[in-house]
Amino acid sequence: MLVQISQQFKDFSIAPQICVEDVAEIAQLGFKTIINCRPDGEGGSSQPPSEQIKVAAEKLGLAYYYIPVIPNNIQVEKIEEFESIYASAAKPVLGFCRTGNRVAKIFELAQVSK
């Protein structure tokens, strides 16, 4: 796998942008849920659409959620949505965005808002 996964907490890890081809290895690593916080089209044509990753994840039995967050503009509604999804998600969870920083920040904000 070319994607670097970084464990943040017991049941939550982050990664930079993943590809459809990465999903099988993510499943083999034991992840049960993927949360995508990168808006479609942010990376141009090199970024796979969220729907393609979702289809690959669901074929392998993984839950997939799309919570697009604009960099440096994490809105309260997005934090609440993330918190709700994470609370009920099958663990462990892998969150991703362009670099992993945005999804790490929304996770942190969701934990603080509890």
C-alpha positions as CSV (number, residue, x, y, z in Angstrom):
1,M,0.0,0.0,0.0
2,L,1.3,3.4,-0.9
3,V,-1.0,5.2,1.6
4,Q,0.6,6.0,5.0
5,I,-1.9,5.1,7.8
6,S,-1.3,6.8,11.1
7,Q,-3.1,5.5,14.2
8,Q,-4.4,8.5,16.3
9,F,-6.3,6.6,19.0
10,K,-7.2,3.0,19.7
11,D,-10.0,2.9,17.1
12,F,-9.2,5.8,14.8
13,S,-6.5,6.2,12.2
14,I,-5.9,8.8,9.5
15,A,-4.5,8.7,6.0
16,P,-4.0,11.0,3.1
17,Q,-6.1,10.6,0.0
18,I,-6.8,6.9,-0.8
19,C,-7.6,5.3,-4.1
20,V,-10.1,2.6,-5.0
21,E,-7.2,0.1,-5.2
22,D,-6.3,0.8,-1.6
23,V,-9.6,-0.3,-0.2
24,A,-8.9,-4.0,-0.3
25,E,-5.7,-3.6,1.8
26,I,-7.6,-1.2,4.2
27,A,-10.1,-4.0,4.7
28,Q,-7.3,-6.6,5.2
29,L,-5.8,-4.4,7.8
30,G,-9.0,-4.8,9.8
31,F,-10.7,-1.4,9.3
32,K,-14.5,-1.6,9.4
33,T,-15.4,2.0,8.5
34,I,-14.0,4.7,6.2
35,I,-14.8,8.3,6.6
36,N,-13.9,10.7,3.7
37,C,-13.6,14.4,4.6
38,R,-12.2,15.6,1.3
39,P,-14.7,17.3,-1.1
40,D,-14.9,15.7,-4.5
41,G,-12.9,17.6,-7.1
42,E,-10.6,19.3,-4.7
43,G,-7.6,17.5,-6.2
44,G,-8.7,17.8,-9.8
45,S,-8.8,14.7,-12.1
46,S,-6.2,12.9,-10.0
47,Q,-8.6,12.5,-7.1
48,P,-11.0,9.6,-7.3
49,P,-14.7,10.5,-6.8
50,S,-16.1,9.6,-3.4
51,E,-18.7,7.4,-5.0
52,Q,-16.1,5.1,-6.5
53,I,-14.4,4.6,-3.2
54,K,-17.7,4.0,-1.5
55,V,-18.7,1.3,-4.0
56,A,-15.3,-0.5,-3.5
57,A,-15.7,-0.2,0.3
58,E,-19.2,-1.5,0.4
59,K,-18.3,-4.5,-1.9
60,L,-15.8,-5.5,0.8
61,G,-18.3,-5.0,3.6
62,L,-16.9,-1.7,4.9
63,A,-19.1,1.1,5.9
64,Y,-18.4,4.4,4.1
65,Y,-19.3,7.9,4.9
66,Y,-18.7,11.1,3.0
67,I,-18.4,14.3,5.1
68,P,-16.8,16.9,2.8
69,V,-15.0,19.6,4.7
70,I,-13.4,22.7,3.2
71,P,-9.8,23.2,4.5
72,N,-9.5,25.6,7.4
73,N,-13.3,26.0,7.5
74,I,-14.7,23.1,9.6
75,Q,-18.3,24.0,10.3
76,V,-20.1,23.0,13.5
77,E,-22.6,20.9,11.5
78,K,-19.7,18.9,10.0
79,I,-18.3,18.3,13.5
80,E,-21.7,17.1,14.8
81,E,-22.2,14.9,11.7
82,F,-18.7,13.4,12.2
83,E,-19.3,12.9,15.9
84,S,-22.6,11.1,15.3
85,I,-21.2,8.8,12.6
86,Y,-18.1,8.0,14.6
87,A,-20.1,7.2,17.7
88,S,-22.2,4.5,15.9
89,A,-19.6,3.4,13.4
90,A,-18.1,-0.1,13.4
91,K,-14.5,0.2,14.7
92,P,-11.8,0.6,13.8
93,V,-12.3,3.7,11.6
94,L,-10.0,5.1,9.0
95,G,-10.5,8.8,8.2
96,F,-8.9,10.5,5.2
97,C,-8.6,13.8,3.4
98,R,-5.9,15.3,1.2
99,T,-3.1,15.0,3.9
100,G,-4.9,13.5,6.9
101,N,-4.7,16.8,8.9
102,R,-8.2,17.9,8.3
103,V,-9.8,14.6,9.3
104,A,-7.5,14.5,12.4
105,K,-8.7,18.0,13.3
106,I,-12.4,17.2,12.9
107,F,-11.9,14.1,15.0
108,E,-10.2,16.2,17.7
109,L,-13.0,18.8,17.6
110,A,-15.7,16.1,17.8
111,Q,-14.0,14.6,20.9
112,V,-13.9,18.0,22.6
113,S,-17.5,18.7,21.8
114,K,-18.7,15.6,23.7
